[in-house]
């Protein structure tokens, strides 16, 4: 949120040392990169992929195998979550 200061003319009743009133305006709506649904699907898919990668690495101690397992699980879960979570 941006704060915009409006300078109002000072009246005789208002002391000279007071601060101008701050008006809060909501940010203007512009184009969005991802919808909320897409962001949730991507985040949950990423978390699933990271969890699978960590568990694979702890079980096998192979970095390449863990990376491939995590990427596969993350991509597959994104496809599945996209169908499961309603639009």
Protein Blocks (a to p, Z undefined) as FASTA:
>chain_A
ZZddddddddfklcfkbccddddddddddddfbdfklmmmmmmmmmmmmmmmmmmmmmno
paklmmmmmmmmmmmmmmmmmmmpcZZ
